[in-house]
């Protein structure tokens, strides 16, 4: 149900989600624990984050000194360009502000900038961040925001799901480091999977329990079934962080069982007591669940895309995605075509085989 509504949000461009503060803090902490200096002397750009509403802005402003940032830039998209523009009401801060202009409020994006000179050493009033209007609407593709992108070191945000493919290309065309939220299915994009395969980008630390909860501004009608009126949050299970910054979880090996024990003791009734099936159009076995990956299989295995949340580049090699030798979707011997599969292989076993072959020669 959640994935259905996420797709609907994408198709209607109804994708204005506000990330919770504790989710941002949890994710950023994972990078800091791996490298405490990762943000030191860096300029951070938050290109899809309203200074009044965004927890990204609040988090990085609040922790400016602690992270050792050089500069923080937060920009937002003009309400007129959004689907809910007819429902938009200026905030009290906008109306009371000296620069308030009813036309600009609708047509112009906002910008908030924080530097070492203006950070006030932690005495910043986070309830009234002093933002200004942009010259344009704040579209990340505009020359105004592109200039800010080019001066930044790291881009962090929750971009519109409907524009994720375009946004990621926008970030990578100038080789920026980034931490962004997206739909897990984005890994199936032809522009994205090669980058994951070649360890150019990877999944971040992740949301707690694999569940992402977001607040939404006005349009709550589309979220029937996943919207909780008591918390004001919508829940999505198919959402993750994408990044090219290293973190410790990425290097933790996935616990595995032996080939024989794995199926026998699997918690999944669909495969319990059964043998692994083979593909008809590729020399590999079908492993329908990440926790059913055998530790001692020396060949290629097809695994779900959710495997990437547990993927360690030291433990596995990614071979290819989705297609068999005939360039068609992977197909089991019984004719079934499982949902998208990533073909992987153990690295440790490969290395052991290489050593044995070397000694044999």
Rosetta blueprint (number, residue, H / E / L):
1 X L
2 X H
3 X H
4 X H
5 X H
6 X H
7 X H
8 X H
9 X H
10 X H
11 X H
12 X L
13 X L
14 X L
15 X L
16 X L
17 X E
18 X E
19 X E
20 X L
21 X H
22 X H
23 X H
24 X H
25 X H
26 X H
27 X H
28 X H
29 X H
30 X H
31 X H
32 X H
33 X H
34 X H
35 X L
36 X L
37 X L
38 X L
39 X L
40 X L
41 X L
42 X L
43 X E
44 X E
45 X E
46 X E
47 X L
48 X L
49 X L
50 X L
51 X L
52 X L
53 X L
54 X L
55 X H
56 X H
57 X H
58 X H
59 X H
60 X H
61 X H
62 X H
63 X L
64 X H
65 X H
66 X H
67 X H
68 X L
69 X L
70 X L
71 X E
72 X E
73 X E
74 X E
75 X E
76 X L
77 X L
78 X L
79 X H
80 X H
81 X H
82 X L
83 X L
84 X L
85 X H
86 X H
87 X H
88 X L
89 X L
90 X L
91 X L
92 X H
93 X H
94 X H
95 X H
96 X H
97 X L
98 X L
99 X L
100 X L
101 X L
102 X H
103 X H
104 X H
105 X H
106 X H
107 X H
108 X L
109 X L
110 X E
111 X E
112 X E
113 X E
114 X E
115 X E
116 X L
117 X L
118 X L
119 X L
120 X H
121 X H
122 X H
123 X L
124 X L
125 X L
126 X L
127 X L
128 X L
129 X L
130 X L
131 X L
132 X E
133 X E
134 X L
135 X L
136 X L
137 X L
138 X L
139 X L
140 X L
141 X L
142 X L
143 X H
144 X H
145 X H
146 X H
147 X H
148 X H
149 X H
150 X H
151 X H
152 X L
153 X L
154 X E
155 X E
156 X E
157 X E
158 X L
159 X L
160 X L
161 X H
162 X H
163 X H
164 X H
165 X H
166 X H
167 X H
168 X H
169 X H
170 X H
171 X H
172 X H
173 X L
174 X L
175 X L
176 X L
177 X E
178 X E
179 X E
180 X E
181 X E
182 X E
183 X E
184 X H
185 X H
186 X H
187 X H
188 X H
189 X L
190 X H
191 X H
192 X H
193 X H
194 X H
195 X H
196 X H
197 X H
198 X L
199 X L
200 X L
201 X L
202 X E
203 X E
204 X L
205 X L
206 X L
207 X L
208 X H
209 X H
210 X H
211 X L
212 X E
213 X E
214 X E
215 X E
216 X E
217 X L
218 X L
219 X L
220 X L
221 X H
222 X H
223 X H
224 X L
225 X L
226 X L
227 X E
228 X E
229 X L
230 X L
231 X L
232 X L
233 X E
234 X E
235 X E
236 X E
237 X L
238 X L
239 X E
240 X E
241 X E
242 X E
243 X E
244 X L
245 X L
246 X L
247 X L
248 X H
249 X H
250 X H
251 X H
252 X L
253 X L
254 X L
255 X L
256 X L
257 X E
258 X L
259 X H
260 X H
261 X H
262 X H
263 X H
264 X H
265 X L
266 X L
267 X L
268 X L
269 X L
270 X L
271 X L
272 X L
273 X L
274 X L
275 X L
276 X L
277 X E
278 X E
279 X E
280 X L
281 X L
282 X L
283 X L
284 X E
285 X E
286 X E
287 X L
288 X L
289 X L
290 X H
291 X H
292 X H
293 X L
294 X E
295 X L
296 X L
297 X L
298 X L
299 X L
300 X E
301 X E
302 X E
303 X E
304 X E
305 X H
306 X H
307 X H
308 X H
309 X H
310 X L
311 X L
312 X L
313 X L
314 X L
315 X L
316 X E
317 X E
318 X E
319 X E
320 X E
321 X E
322 X L
323 X E
324 X L
325 X L
326 X L
327 X L
328 X L
329 X E
330 X L
331 X L
332 X E
333 X L
334 X L
335 X L
336 X L
337 X L
338 X L
339 X L
340 X L
341 X E
342 X E
343 X E
344 X E
345 X E
346 X E
347 X H
348 X H
349 X H
350 X H
351 X H
352 X H
353 X H
354 X H
355 X H
356 X H
357 X H
358 X H
359 X H
360 X H
361 X L
